[in-house]
Amino acid sequence: MAPPSGSTSTDESTPSAWTPKTSSSIAKATNNNGAPTKLTKAAPAATSSSMDSASMRAKVASSTTTLPKAKLHVNSPIFKPSNLSSGSVKAESINAPEFVPKHSHESSAGNMYGDVRLMQPFAAPMQANMVNSMNNLQGNFSQFGINDMSMGGSMQSTYYGDGAVNNYYYQGSGAMMHQPLQYHLYNTPLPHVSNLLPHQKTIHGFFISDTLREELHRKNEMVLQTVNAQDYGLPEELHEYHSLYPLDMTQEKSTEVFGYQSSVYKCMCSVDGKTYALRRIEGFRLTNELAMQTIEGWRRIKHANIVSIREAFTSKAFGDHSLIFVYDYHPCSKTLYDVHFGPQAQLASQVLVGAPKSTDPVIQERILWSYLIQLTSALKKIHSAGLAARLIDPTKILVTGKNRLRMNCCGIMDMITFDTAPNIGHLQQDDILNLGQLMMTLACKSLTATHNISKSIDYIAQHYTQDMKNMILFLMSQPVPMKTVDQIISMLGPRILQEINDVQNANDVLESDLGRELENGRLARLLMKFGFINERPEFDMDPAWSETGDRYIIKLFRDYVFHQVDEAGLPVLDVAHVLTCLNKLDAGVDEKIVLMSRDELSCLIVSYREIKACIESAFRDLSKSK
Ligand SMILES: Nc1ncnc2c1ncn2[C@@H]1O[C@H](COP(=O)(O)OP(=O)(O)OP(=O)(O)O)[C@@H](O)[C@H]1O
């Protein structure tokens, strides 16, 4: 039987340095017939061939033995919303409190903490609280903005009212059920389990931070959002793009920036399968074909603070003459206007009314410098390419991450005003002036700050350093004869170093988060290999394939890792033991362990290195059969 197509990827988990070892070197226990004895009992790790009676306490649960139920289970820590609509949530399906792994191999019954001192006083109240809160969830997901838990149905989006996660991207698989992501269920460690000793860890310590996880989930979910094109009067297809999803939900469309109404849609490209943002300039009839060439210069610009443009074309698919620009899509981004002047920002400043003066809702100076450095960097790139941004406006600057800015809509003005042939030098001077105006607007947190410049400068002098005031004055001053971006860069000087330091620190944090997930991926691939090999019903015309030879050792090892029971016959649910064993297996260490047959009549002493060789050889057998 051929393994699933994904099987080759699991092979990556095994470093090439791993030397396969024949199972003949393993001290196999045999019965009178010389056949391997079926083992029903496994002992914990041992480093010598002598069987320590204390180490034999942990037994593998025989498949035929009915065991009493453990008090705590980890069998279903993942919340399954589909069950909630119909039945009640069972306590044992959610009793996944924090677990604190420890290094010892000994575990008490049903103790996921590995440290009895931590677990015993808190387990019961934690369970009760979780059961209560989960019961409250039944049939009432409105608090999370989710009404329908199936992929096929329309979902009340957390972000945009009418969004639906649908099957459009899975064409031909209409029956596919899909659960919305449950990112809201991740919580921080509770205070009573947070005060851990230095060697102790909560389960959160093994995975990426909750905020980052939630942010990434939300972005992924946003990428998959679609609407029914007919409901929104949108074309099903536009050039090589489909699945249009309106990003601008406001009814009133302003003509202030471009002189034309514009709309933005998320869409998917049928050529490369990627998601893009389409900007439609409505009612624009392109009279000069040469104008299209202006986009070429912009297509060559790749910069961390500029939204890249892919192409531009005209279309009548909306029922009018539209000019369409295709940009990179940055999920869940907001405009700088939304962040600092939108309804949410205003709400936040209202909450602060009456608060002490020190909590004045001005934007922190550190953030303002960061904004200025990023926008200056973008301008440097644009001006060096002989172009001008022409749109330094809070509604046309995207915030795509924490304090991360990207200039949006680049190239549109060049095409729209092609016939007027403006002087590029003047436009670049305008860019610097507009940058100054933007900084003044942000520093005063007022969209009308530039109407009364002297008053605004006084305000800035009161709230920010002299350097900030001088910088804004420079940006807004008359060019004598010309100001350049290089002058701004030299004035920014040491602040650029500070910015680089901050960026690299943030990068270190992300890299360490990535490292944690890397371990999980490694273990997941190892578990997949186990799954392919263990209990395989029929392979190579041999129904006993998975029960004999190297595979038998793998099966006993699986029992050793997952199916141990304590002296009272209760399952040992020690996640730390599982992680330790799997990591040692993946590394192929020389440490030896004792595997015991299920009938407890014989035992094997094998090293992790040998077990790893067995897995590799069994998996190779399966791969070869493809
Ligand atoms: N490239 C993009 N990637 C992701 N989202 C984008 C992109 N471009 C725009 N958006 C989103 O689309 C929404 C509307 O953008 P738009 O530029 O129209 O802002 P606006 O404030 O509505 O401006 P205007 O008043 O000119 O229409 C914003 O929320 C913005 O975050």
The ligand as an SDF file (V2000), in Angstrom:
LIG
                    3D

 31 33  0  0  0  0  0  0  0  0999 V2000
   -2.6080   46.8110   -0.1030 N   0  0  0  0  0  0  0  0  0  0  0  0
   -3.5140   46.6530    0.8830 C   0  0  0  0  0  0  0  0  0  0  0  0
   -3.4850   45.5500    1.6500 N   0  0  0  0  0  0  0  0  0  0  0  0
   -4.3990   45.3930    2.6210 C   0  0  0  0  0  0  0  0  0  0  0  0
   -5.3450   46.2700    2.9300 N   0  0  0  0  0  0  0  0  0  0  0  0
   -5.4120   47.4030    2.1960 C   0  0  0  0  0  0  0  0  0  0  0  0
   -4.5090   47.6490    1.1340 C   0  0  0  0  0  0  0  0  0  0  0  0
   -4.8080   48.8480    0.5950 N   0  0  0  0  0  0  0  0  0  0  0  0
   -5.8520   49.3320    1.2970 C   0  0  0  0  0  0  0  0  0  0  0  0
   -6.2180   48.4660    2.2530 N   0  0  0  0  0  0  0  0  0  0  0  0
   -7.3010   48.6280    3.2210 C   0  0  0  0  0  0  0  0  0  0  0  0
   -8.4440   49.0930    2.5500 O   0  0  0  0  0  0  0  0  0  0  0  0
   -9.1410   49.9970    3.3660 C   0  0  0  0  0  0  0  0  0  0  0  0
   -9.5150   51.2000    2.5500 C   0  0  0  0  0  0  0  0  0  0  0  0
   -8.3710   51.8210    2.0280 O   0  0  0  0  0  0  0  0  0  0  0  0
   -8.4330   53.2870    1.4500 P   0  0  0  0  0  0  0  0  0  0  0  0
   -7.1030   53.6250    0.9180 O   0  0  0  0  0  0  0  0  0  0  0  0
   -9.6040   53.4390    0.5330 O   0  0  0  0  0  0  0  0  0  0  0  0
   -8.6460   54.1040    2.7660 O   0  0  0  0  0  0  0  0  0  0  0  0
   -9.7770   55.1480    3.0790 P   0  0  0  0  0  0  0  0  0  0  0  0
   -9.4800   55.6400    4.4500 O   0  0  0  0  0  0  0  0  0  0  0  0
  -11.1160   54.5360    2.8510 O   0  0  0  0  0  0  0  0  0  0  0  0
   -9.4430   56.2710    2.0430 O   0  0  0  0  0  0  0  0  0  0  0  0
  -10.4480   57.0260    1.0380 P   0  0  0  0  0  0  0  0  0  0  0  0
  -11.2130   57.9440    1.9070 O   0  0  0  0  0  0  0  0  0  0  0  0
   -9.5450   57.6910    0.0760 O   0  0  0  0  0  0  0  0  0  0  0  0
  -11.2940   55.9540    0.3910 O   0  0  0  0  0  0  0  0  0  0  0  0
   -8.2550   50.3320    4.5230 C   0  0  0  0  0  0  0  0  0  0  0  0
   -8.7560   49.7390    5.6920 O   0  0  0  0  0  0  0  0  0  0  0  0
   -6.9370   49.6960    4.2140 C   0  0  0  0  0  0  0  0  0  0  0  0
   -6.3710   49.1400    5.3650 O   0  0  0  0  0  0  0  0  0  0  0  0
  1  2  1  0
  2  3  1  0
  2  7  2  0
  3  4  2  0
  4  5  1  0
  5  6  2  0
  6  7  1  0
  6 10  1  0
  7  8  1  0
  8  9  2  0
  9 10  1  0
 10 11  1  0
 11 12  1  0
 11 30  1  0
 12 13  1  0
 13 14  1  0
 13 28  1  0
 14 15  1  0
 15 16  1  0
 16 17  2  0
 16 18  1  0
 16 19  1  0
 19 20  1  0
 20 21  2  0
 20 22  1  0
 20 23  1  0
 23 24  1  0
 24 25  2  0
 24 26  1  0
 24 27  1  0
 28 29  1  0
 28 30  1  0
 30 31  1  0
M  END
$$$$
